[in-house]
Structure formats: structure tokens, C-alpha cells
Amino acid sequence: MLETQDLTVRFGGHVAVNAVSCRFTPGTLTAIVGPNGAGKTTYFNLISGQIAATAGQVRLDGQVLDGLSASARTRAGLGRAFQLTNLFPHLSVLENVRLAVQATREGAHRRGLNLWSLWSDHRALTERAEAILESVAMSARAHNLVAGLPHGDQRKLEVALLMALEPKVYLFDEPTAGMSHDEAPVILDLIRRLKADARHTILLVEHKMDVVRELADRIIVLHNGTLVADGEPAAVMASDVVQQAYLGTAADEGGTAAAPSGGGAAAPGEAGRAAA
Ligand SMILES: Nc1ncnc2c1ncn2[C@@H]1O[C@H](COP(=O)(O)OP(=O)(O)OP(=O)(O)O)[C@@H](O)[C@H]1O
């Protein structure tokens, strides 16, 4: 289980994430919603170790992750979509995925110079990489250079690389942003399939409320860095605070909500403050 306890970060005088305590259980997809600047991405950055917390704790299956680098947290089981700038643009799609698969198979090359072992490792890695590419509908691009990929394929590759790491926790930050209507369903279908595996804990920052409605088992709402609501999607979406503060005004039913969010299924008092 992933837990944050009183997780807080201040930037100068601004508290971007304010004492957020939350538990995320395997087999659950939690959508994190809130207006622009609410602290959603910063909360992800704190969990994945991209930025250091001012206070509070992040734990995964009881292991305290504070003080660990982002890459150490990845090894501990936290999977955050790659930035393509960190990849090898002049290697093929397949080679990039194979390297990510290889990163999870530590020890494969520590058995000494055994040519049979090296060859069979290489073959197994390639087969695994090919299977991942097939599941993200990218087999046809396997031998293309990453540098020349269209945007939609770059986003799919991000998910492919994440899958290669076989994390316990998947952190998706607007996974379909910038994708066309044709491309987005592939990613959503992948997330749906990852969710079907009860070992996976999935956190999804998403502005598109139709996506949230369809995928989320639970919604938490951040507002000004504070957790203002946490609950079952229908209750959170129907709460007065969500209706008044966001959905009733700025949101576009079923489309992109400029300020999605919600309030108070589990914390109406807190949510009331958010609406004020
Ligand atoms: N490195 C930083 N230094 C200073 N302020 C920051 C930094 N990162 C984020 N902030 C501020 O923290 C607040 C939360 O930003 P964050 O990007 O987490 O919001 P968000 O909910 O993800 O918004 P959006 O939906 O627009 O992506 C904002 O006021 C932002 O300007």
C-alpha cells in the first residue's frame, strides 16, 4: 500500500501541498482532481521523489521512501511515466523498451561471460519488449527511431516503458494530454487493463471528467494544496462543493474541465472551505 502522511511542500511562502494524508490500496484506481494550481502534479512529484518534501512521509508497503532519490523510488516500485527527453532518441522504440526491461532484470549479466546465457537473456528481453509493444499497439513502430515518433506514439511509448518496469504503483499525469480522439482510447484501454490486475495501485491526475468517471474507483480532490474530499466517485461528483465550485460553472460535462474537482464526500466540512 502507498501512503502519504502529512505530506507538505512549501515554495517560499506558498504551501503547494499541505499536510496531505492518504492511503492508496492495490487494485484501486484513484483519480486526483482539482483546479489548475491545486497541487496535483506537485503531489506526484513529492511521491515520486522529483522534489523533496518540507514535511511528512511517503511509504510504500511500510518502507519509508523519504530521502530516497527518484530512481531509488522507481526500484522500490513506484512507476512514473518517463520523460522522453531522458530516453535514447537515436535508438529504436524496441531498443528503448528492451533497455527498460533489462533494468528490471538485474543480475542477468552478472553471471559471467556465458555466451549461451547472454544470447538467451537477450532473446528473452527482446520477446518481453515485443510483447509490451504489442500491448500498446506499437509493434509496427518497433524499429522506428524514438526521435521521429509522432506525439501520440511518444505518449504510448511512455506507458510501454512504465509497463516494462513492472511497478507496484503507476502514476499517470494526464496520460492522454495532446492525444487525438483516435489515439486516446488506446491509452485508456491500457490503463483499464493495468487496473484489472489487483496487484496494481494506480493514481491518475486527469482533467477530463469523462475519463475520471469511467476509470476511477475513488476520487480525491485537492484545492490550494489541501485534500478537501475523498470518496466514491458518484458521491464526490454529486457533492454540493463540486457542483457549485466547479462542475456547475466551469466544467464541460464529459469533456475537458478547466477546473474539475470536487468536494466532500468524505470531508464535507473541509470541502465547504474549498468552495468558499
Ligand atoms: N518548483 C516550484 N516552485 C515554485 N512554485 C511551484 C513549483 N512547482 C509548483 N509550484 C506552484 O505550486 C502550485 C501547485 O502547482 P501544480 O503544478 O502542482 O498544480 P496542478 O494542480 O498540477 O495544476 P494543473 O492542473 O494546472 O497542472 C502552483 O501554485 C504552482 O505555481
The ligand as an SDF file (V2000), in Angstrom:
LIG
                    3D

 31 33  0  0  0  0  0  0  0  0999 V2000
    9.0680   24.4020   -8.2900 N   0  0  0  0  0  0  0  0  0  0  0  0
    8.1210   25.2630   -7.9310 C   0  0  0  0  0  0  0  0  0  0  0  0
    8.4490   26.4600   -7.4000 N   0  0  0  0  0  0  0  0  0  0  0  0
    7.5070   27.3420   -7.0040 C   0  0  0  0  0  0  0  0  0  0  0  0
    6.1740   27.1080   -7.0940 N   0  0  0  0  0  0  0  0  0  0  0  0
    5.7830   25.9420   -7.6220 C   0  0  0  0  0  0  0  0  0  0  0  0
    6.7200   24.9580   -8.0710 C   0  0  0  0  0  0  0  0  0  0  0  0
    6.0320   23.8920   -8.5310 N   0  0  0  0  0  0  0  0  0  0  0  0
    4.7180   24.1840   -8.3940 C   0  0  0  0  0  0  0  0  0  0  0  0
    4.5800   25.4270   -7.8480 N   0  0  0  0  0  0  0  0  0  0  0  0
    3.3090   26.0510   -7.5130 C   0  0  0  0  0  0  0  0  0  0  0  0
    2.5760   25.1450   -6.7270 O   0  0  0  0  0  0  0  0  0  0  0  0
    1.2020   25.2120   -7.0530 C   0  0  0  0  0  0  0  0  0  0  0  0
    0.6950   23.8530   -7.4530 C   0  0  0  0  0  0  0  0  0  0  0  0
    1.1570   23.5740   -8.7810 O   0  0  0  0  0  0  0  0  0  0  0  0
    0.8420   22.1850   -9.5030 P   0  0  0  0  0  0  0  0  0  0  0  0
    1.5250   22.2210  -10.8170 O   0  0  0  0  0  0  0  0  0  0  0  0
    1.1270   21.0720   -8.5950 O   0  0  0  0  0  0  0  0  0  0  0  0
   -0.7420   22.2950   -9.7130 O   0  0  0  0  0  0  0  0  0  0  0  0
   -1.6860   21.3140  -10.5320 P   0  0  0  0  0  0  0  0  0  0  0  0
   -2.8470   21.0340   -9.6520 O   0  0  0  0  0  0  0  0  0  0  0  0
   -0.9340   20.1570  -11.0460 O   0  0  0  0  0  0  0  0  0  0  0  0
   -2.1370   22.2690  -11.7220 O   0  0  0  0  0  0  0  0  0  0  0  0
   -2.5160   21.9400  -13.2630 P   0  0  0  0  0  0  0  0  0  0  0  0
   -3.8420   21.2600  -13.1960 O   0  0  0  0  0  0  0  0  0  0  0  0
   -2.6030   23.2860  -13.8650 O   0  0  0  0  0  0  0  0  0  0  0  0
   -1.4240   21.0980  -13.8200 O   0  0  0  0  0  0  0  0  0  0  0  0
    1.0520   26.2750   -8.1150 C   0  0  0  0  0  0  0  0  0  0  0  0
    0.7160   27.4970   -7.4940 O   0  0  0  0  0  0  0  0  0  0  0  0
    2.4400   26.3290   -8.7300 C   0  0  0  0  0  0  0  0  0  0  0  0
    2.6880   27.5990   -9.2680 O   0  0  0  0  0  0  0  0  0  0  0  0
  1  2  1  0
  2  3  1  0
  2  7  2  0
  3  4  2  0
  4  5  1  0
  5  6  2  0
  6  7  1  0
  6 10  1  0
  7  8  1  0
  8  9  2  0
  9 10  1  0
 10 11  1  0
 11 12  1  0
 11 30  1  0
 12 13  1  0
 13 14  1  0
 13 28  1  0
 14 15  1  0
 15 16  1  0
 16 17  2  0
 16 18  1  0
 16 19  1  0
 19 20  1  0
 20 21  2  0
 20 22  1  0
 20 23  1  0
 23 24  1  0
 24 25  2  0
 24 26  1  0
 24 27  1  0
 28 29  1  0
 28 30  1  0
 30 31  1  0
M  END
$$$$
